[in-house]
C-alpha cells in the first residue's frame, strides 16, 4: 500500500475526477492523504484484508458549501506482484456513487 497512487473516480465513464493518494503502511496501519496539497483530505481509516486482497478506504471531506461529506471506497488489489499494482472498485462520496481505479506510480 505504501506509495503514491493515481487515477480517477466518477459516476459515469465521461464524468471523472482525478485522484492522487499518498499512503504509508507501517506493518499494522495504513495512513495517508487524498490529493495532497492545500485541499488535501486525510484518510480516516484504511482496512486491508490480505486474505482476499480487498481494501476499504474512508475519509471525510467538504462540499462546495462547506458541508461534511463522507467518502467510502471499496476495491480489490490487482497485480499484487507488480510495482504498478492497481486498486479498482466502488466509490461513494456523499450521495454520489461511482467507480474508481488507482495505479501505484
C-alpha atoms as a printed R data frame, in Angstrom:
    type eleno elety resid chain resno       x       y       z
1   ATOM     1    CA   UNK     A     1   0.000   0.000   0.000
2   ATOM     2    CA   UNK     A     2   2.943   2.341   0.551
3   ATOM     3    CA   UNK     A     3   3.487   4.788  -2.276
4   ATOM     4    CA   UNK     A     4   1.800   7.320  -4.498
5   ATOM     5    CA   UNK     A     5  -1.279   6.102  -6.324
6   ATOM     6    CA   UNK     A     6  -3.014   7.990  -9.117
7   ATOM     7    CA   UNK     A     7  -6.227   7.503 -11.003
8   ATOM     8    CA   UNK     A     8  -9.794   8.711 -11.035
9   ATOM     9    CA   UNK     A     9 -13.339   8.181  -9.791
10  ATOM    10    CA   UNK     A    10 -16.716   9.142 -11.143
11  ATOM    11    CA   UNK     A    11 -20.378   8.269 -11.532
12  ATOM    12    CA   UNK     A    12 -20.097   7.737 -15.323
13  ATOM    13    CA   UNK     A    13 -17.430   6.892 -17.857
14  ATOM    14    CA   UNK     A    14 -17.314  10.524 -19.023
15  ATOM    15    CA   UNK     A    15 -17.690  12.299 -15.668
16  ATOM    16    CA   UNK     A    16 -14.400  11.603 -13.872
17  ATOM    17    CA   UNK     A    17 -12.448  13.242 -11.033
18  ATOM    18    CA   UNK     A    18  -8.665  12.934 -10.817
19  ATOM    19    CA   UNK     A    19  -7.263  11.308  -7.663
20  ATOM    20    CA   UNK     A    20  -3.830  11.151  -6.100
21  ATOM    21    CA   UNK     A    21  -3.356   9.099  -2.951
22  ATOM    22    CA   UNK     A    22  -0.175   9.092  -0.865
23  ATOM    23    CA   UNK     A    23  -0.221   6.164   1.542
24  ATOM    24    CA   UNK     A    24   2.149   4.570   4.020
25  ATOM    25    CA   UNK     A    25   1.877   1.134   5.615
26  ATOM    26    CA   UNK     A    26   3.831   0.751   8.870
27  ATOM    27    CA   UNK     A    27   3.277  -3.011   9.155
28  ATOM    28    CA   UNK     A    28  -0.006  -2.587  11.030
29  ATOM    29    CA   UNK     A    29  -1.805   0.527   9.797
30  ATOM    30    CA   UNK     A    30  -2.181   2.435   6.555
31  ATOM    31    CA   UNK     A    31  -2.163   6.230   6.781
32  ATOM    32    CA   UNK     A    32  -2.197   8.896   4.130
33  ATOM    33    CA   UNK     A    33  -3.974  11.620   2.212
34  ATOM    34    CA   UNK     A    34  -6.102  12.093  -0.872
35  ATOM    35    CA   UNK     A    35  -4.952  14.834  -3.271
36  ATOM    36    CA   UNK     A    36  -2.012  16.192  -1.241
37  ATOM    37    CA   UNK     A    37  -1.790  19.971  -1.155
38  ATOM    38    CA   UNK     A    38  -3.785  22.827   0.345
39  ATOM    39    CA   UNK     A    39  -7.107  20.977  -0.063
40  ATOM    40    CA   UNK     A    40  -5.838  17.537   0.930
41  ATOM    41    CA   UNK     A    41  -8.145  15.021   2.585
42  ATOM    42    CA   UNK     A    42  -6.650  12.913   5.394
43  ATOM    43    CA   UNK     A    43  -7.574   9.230   5.338
44  ATOM    44    CA   UNK     A    44  -9.626   8.313   8.407
45  ATOM    45    CA   UNK     A    45  -9.395   4.577   8.027
46  ATOM    46    CA   UNK     A    46  -7.915   2.054   5.642
47  ATOM    47    CA   UNK     A    47  -8.795  -1.605   6.138
48  ATOM    48    CA   UNK     A    48  -6.716  -4.115   4.184
49  ATOM    49    CA   UNK     A    49  -7.791  -7.750   4.007
50  ATOM    50    CA   UNK     A    50  -4.784  -9.747   2.790
51  ATOM    51    CA   UNK     A    51  -6.841 -12.961   2.621
52  ATOM    52    CA   UNK     A    52  -8.642 -11.744  -0.499
53  ATOM    53    CA   UNK     A    53  -6.645  -8.547  -1.242
54  ATOM    54    CA   UNK     A    54  -9.516  -6.129  -0.718
55  ATOM    55    CA   UNK     A    55  -9.278  -2.656   0.753
56  ATOM    56    CA   UNK     A    56 -11.779  -0.216   2.280
57  ATOM    57    CA   UNK     A    57 -10.861   3.453   2.444
58  ATOM    58    CA   UNK     A    58 -12.795   6.053   4.447
59  ATOM    59    CA   UNK     A    59 -12.339   9.816   4.701
60  ATOM    60    CA   UNK     A    60 -14.301  12.990   5.329
61  ATOM    61    CA   UNK     A    61 -14.271  15.994   3.005
62  ATOM    62    CA   UNK     A    62 -16.480  19.028   2.453
63  ATOM    63    CA   UNK     A    63 -18.686  20.018  -0.443
64  ATOM    64    CA   UNK     A    64 -18.620  23.478  -2.049
65  ATOM    65    CA   UNK     A    65 -20.917  24.865   0.646
66  ATOM    66    CA   UNK     A    66 -18.658  23.570   3.435
67  ATOM    67    CA   UNK     A    67 -20.959  20.719   4.464
68  ATOM    68    CA   UNK     A    68 -19.255  17.495   5.622
69  ATOM    69    CA   UNK     A    69 -19.291  14.675   3.066
70  ATOM    70    CA   UNK     A    70 -18.214  11.080   3.743
71  ATOM    71    CA   UNK     A    71 -16.063   9.183   1.243
72  ATOM    72    CA   UNK     A    72 -16.171   5.378   1.300
73  ATOM    73    CA   UNK     A    73 -14.309   3.349  -1.300
74  ATOM    74    CA   UNK     A    74 -14.062  -0.430  -1.541
75  ATOM    75    CA   UNK     A    75 -11.779  -2.115  -4.003
76  ATOM    76    CA   UNK     A    76  -9.708  -5.101  -4.987
77  ATOM    77    CA   UNK     A    77  -5.935  -5.049  -5.289
78  ATOM    78    CA   UNK     A    78  -4.748  -6.450  -8.624
79  ATOM    79    CA   UNK     A    79  -1.302  -7.327  -9.993
80  ATOM    80    CA   UNK     A    80  -0.024  -7.749  -6.423
81  ATOM    81    CA   UNK     A    81   3.471  -8.768  -7.555
82  ATOM    82    CA   UNK     A    82   3.856  -5.689  -9.772
83  ATOM    83    CA   UNK     A    83   5.272  -2.394  -8.530
84  ATOM    84    CA   UNK     A    84   2.460  -0.728 -10.523
85  ATOM    85    CA   UNK     A    85  -0.298  -2.702  -8.817
86  ATOM    86    CA   UNK     A    86  -3.874  -1.463  -9.120
87  ATOM    87    CA   UNK     A    87  -6.957  -0.953  -6.979
88  ATOM    88    CA   UNK     A    88 -10.382  -0.904  -8.649
89  ATOM    89    CA   UNK     A    89 -13.803  -0.797  -7.075
90  ATOM    90    CA   UNK     A    90 -16.753   1.293  -5.943
91  ATOM    91    CA   UNK     A    91 -16.658   4.868  -4.670
92  ATOM    92    CA   UNK     A    92 -19.344   6.673  -2.673
93  ATOM    93    CA   UNK     A    93 -18.944  10.378  -1.941
94  ATOM    94    CA   UNK     A    94 -21.955  11.678  -0.075
95  ATOM    95    CA   UNK     A    95 -24.937  10.623  -2.195
96  ATOM    96    CA   UNK     A    96 -22.900  10.209  -5.405
97  ATOM    97    CA   UNK     A    97 -21.941   6.661  -6.320
98  ATOM    98    CA   UNK     A    98 -19.461   5.554  -8.916
99  ATOM    99    CA   UNK     A    99 -16.359   3.527  -9.530
100 ATOM   100    CA   UNK     A   100 -12.658   4.239  -9.080
101 ATOM   101    CA   UNK     A   101  -9.324   2.979 -10.282
102 ATOM   102    CA   UNK     A   102  -5.857   3.696  -8.919
103 ATOM   103    CA   UNK     A   103  -2.414   2.611 -10.060
104 ATOM   104    CA   UNK     A   104   0.682   2.871  -7.900
105 ATOM   105    CA   UNK     A   105   3.234   5.167  -9.556
